[in-house]
Amino acid sequence: MATGPDGDRWLAVQKLRDGEQQLVELVREQWELPDLKVERINVMNWRMSARVAQRFRAGRVFLAGDAAHRFPTSGGNGLNSGVQDVHNLAWKLALVLSGPADDALLDTYESERRPVAQSNTDLAVRNQTRIDEMDEAFRRREEQPQRWRDLLVDQNKQLHSDGHTLGYVYGRGTIVDDGSPIPPYGSQHYWPTDRPRARFPHFWLDVGKAESTIDWFDTRFVLVCGPDAEGWERAGKDLVASVLVPFQVKRLPHLLGPLSIRHTGAALVRPDGHLAWRARGAGENGELAVALGRVLAGGTLARPPASMAGS
């Protein structure tokens, strides 16, 4: 890659088997100029590492991004993981520091994100191992053509990993679980679902594709109501006026296949786009307030009241 203001410097990323001097020889070979003058300006050696911190929280200290997990670049999940860490943690910190949420909410950051970090690390290591195997198989492709072909086909798992990137389902955390089966995991194909723990399905809301469901989730809790869920819509608007958390109500113009809440149901979606609770039909107004309260208390990690803790 040409770098520098005049385009007179080049950046090369290359696996070196025999030291830095090999880099000069490789450059001459690539340019097919055996006498090309090559000046090494700087060499930075990179060694693969794959580590996940044992803890993502220690009191008032939280780890995110590369401080929490480091893994090979193969697959391109490093930046994704860091951004997802911060999006998961930011709204929880805001709610605890401003008062409405219990400190247990912050414990859900580690319980949700650490398993994802470990999964991303494992995938990246598998990808890097495959790349190394492909390098050797390429050298022997005439002697062992089938090995080379098999690895090329298997490389599709790295290039197409939508299921791994978008389809992860949180375990213990800021959710009210409904006991429904957890969808089977597949690294390549993303299967949208409105089950609590999963990312709310994405789809366009209008024919002109000016707005989609993903535009709704960022800094607020969102109660997503079915097309005929007047009851939940009223309950949500009543809750907006009575709670101290960022909260808004949205109503779907239509339903699509991935949704199971039906026309009269609703789903409570967290600011990071993951479902915290759902109702597959009409229900009592008080159910929504109870669900939000459980989420703010830490969901599945909620601590028992002081009166119960000592009993």
N, C-alpha and C positions, 0 to 999 in steps of 0.2 A: 504494500500500500504506500503510495506516495505521500510524504509528509513534508512539513516545513513550508514557509511562505512562498518559496520558489519551486516547490516540487522537486527539489534536488536531493532529498533524503528519502530513504525507504525503510519501512518497518516490516520485518519478517517474523512470523511465528512458525517455528520449526522445531521438530523433535531432533535433538542432537545425540547421536550414538557415540561419537568419538571426540567430544569436546568442542570448544568454540571455533577452532580453526576449520572445522568441517563446514561451518556456516558460510565462509568465504568460498569454499569449493562448490557448495550448493548453489550459491548465487551465480557463479560463473556458468555452472551447468544449466541453470534455468534460462539464462540469457544467451546460452550457446556462444559465449565469448571466453575462451580459455585464458586469455591474457588480460581480461577486464581488471582495472584497478579498483579494488574494494577496500574501503576504509571502515573498520569497525569503530563506531562512535560509542556505543554502549551495548552491553549485553545484560539482560536480567534473567536469571534462572528461575523457573517456576517448577515447583514440585507438587504433585497431586496430594491433596489431603482430604480426608472425609471425617469430620468430627461434628458432633452435636453436643451442646452443653448439657450437663446432667440436670441443671435447673435453669429455668428462664426467669425466675423471680427469687430475690433474697431481700425481704423487707421492702425498702423503698427503691431498690435497684432492679431494673428490668433489662434483659438482654433481647436484642432484636437484630435481624439481618445477619451480617457476617460475624458479629460478636456472639450470636447464638448458634450458628451453624455454618460450616464451610464444606463445600463439596465441589467436585469437578464441574467445569463449565459445560460438559456434554449434556445437551438437553435444554440448556438455557433457563433453568429454574431458579438460579441464584437471586436475581433481582426480583423475580416474581415472589419468591418466598419472603424476601425482606419487606416488600410493599404490603403483602398480606399480613405480615406480623404487625406492622405499624397500624394498619387499618383495623385489625382486631383489637389492639391495645388502646388506641387513641380515645375511642368513645367510652370505653370502660373507665379509663383514667378521668375523663371529663365528668362522668356521672358520679364517681366516688368523691372527687375533689370538690364538686359543687354541692354534694350533700344527699341527693336522692337515693344513691345506691350504697349497699353494704360493701365493706372491704373485701368480702369473700368473692365479689365479682372479679377482682383482680387476679384471684387464684385461677380463674378459668382461662386466663391467657395461656399459661403453661399447659394446662390439661388439654387445650384445644390445639395449640400451635406446635407443641413439641412432637407429637406423633406425625404431623404433616412434615415437619422438618426431617424427621428420621426417614419417612417414606421418600421424600425428595432426594435425600442423601443416597439411599439404597438404589434408587433409579439412576442417579448420576453415575454411581460407581459401576453399575451394570453397563451403562452406555459407554463409559470410558474403557471398560474391559473389552467390550465388543470392538471399539475403535482400535485398540492395541492388537486384537486378534486379526482384524481386517488388514492392518499394516503388514503383518507377517503373511497372511493368506494372499495378499496382493503380490508379494515377492514370489510366491509359489503357485500362482494362479494357473500356470501351464502344467505343472506337475499334478496339482490337486484342484482342478477347476470346480468341482462340486462344492468343496469347502468355501471357496471364494463366492460362489453363487448363493449359497445358504446364508452367509453373513450379510451379503448385500440385501437379501430379502428381509432378514431379521432387523436390518438397520431401519426399517419402516417403523419399528416400535419407538425409536428415538425421534424420528422426524414427525410422526403423528402421535401425539400423546395428549389429546384433548381431554380424555377421561381422567388422566392423572392431574392435569392442570386445573380443571373446572369441576370434576366430579367427586372431590373428596368430601366425606361426611364426617363432621366432628363427633367425637365420642362424648365423654363427660364434659359438661360445660354449661354455657348460658342458654339453656333450652328447657322446655317443658316437654318431656318425651311422651309420645302417645302409644308407645309399645308396638307400633307397626313394624313389619320386617324392614331391615336395612337393605337397600338395593345392593346387589352384587357389584363388586369393584371390577372395573376394566380400564386398563391404562390407556388404551387407544381411543375408545369410543365414549363420548359423554352422553349419558342418559339423564335428561332433566327430570327432577322430581320435586314435589312440594312437601316432602317429608321434613319434619323438624330435624335440624342439624345440617341439612343440605343447603346449597345455594338456590335461591328462588329462581325458577326457570325464566329465561329471557325470551321475550317475543315482542314483535311490533304491536303497537296499540291502535294504529291507524293505517289506512290504505297507503297514504303518502309516505309512510315510514319516517315520520318526523319525531316520534316519541316511542320509546320502548320501556319495558319494565325496569331495565337496568338504570334508567335515568331517575328512578324514584328513590334509590337507596344510596345514601352518602353520609349524612350527619344526623339523621333522625330515625326513630322507630316509625315504621309504617304499618298501618293496619290495611291489608289488601282485602277488599270485600268482593264477593262474587257479584255478578250482574244484578241479582235479585235479593241481595243481602241487606235490605233496608234496616233490619234489626241490628245487625252488627255495625252498620254505618252510624246509626244513632248512638250506639254504645261507645263507639270510637270517638265521636264528636263530644260526647259527655266527658270522656276521659281526658280529652285534650284540655278542657277547661279546668280540670281538677288535679292534674299531675304536674310535677316540676321537671319533667324530662321532655326533650324535643320529641314531638309526636305529631303525626299527621295521618289523615285517612284518605285512601285512594279506592276508587271503585273500578273494577275491570269492565270494559265494554263487551267482552266476550270471553269464553273459556276455550282453552286448547287442550290437546291430549295429555300433556304432562301433569295437568292440574287435577287434583282429586277433591278439592274443597266443594265442588258442586256450586250451583248458582246461588244458593243461600248461605254458603259457608264463608269463612274468612281465614286469613293467615297473618300472624304477627311477625314482621320481618325486622331484623336488627339493622343498625346503621351500616354494617359491613355486608349486607345482602343475604345473610344466612337466616333461615327460618328459626324462630324461637318457639312458636306455638301455632297450632292450626285447629280449626273446627270444621268438620266435614258436613256442615249444615247449620241450621239455626240453633240457637242456644240461649241461655240466660245472660242478661246484661252483665251480671256480676262476674261471670267466668273470665271475661277479658281483663278486668282489674286484678283478679286473683293471679292470672297468668303473668301479667306484667310485674306484679309484686314478687312473684317467685323468681322471675328472671333477674330483677334488680338485686335480689338477695343472694344471687350466685347460682341459680338454676339447680343443676344436680349436685353442686358443691355447696349449697346453702347450709349455713351453720344453724344448729337448733337454737331456739330461744334460750336466754340465760336460765330461765326457770326449769327448762328441761335438761340443760347440759349437766346439771349436778345431780339429777335424779337417777 
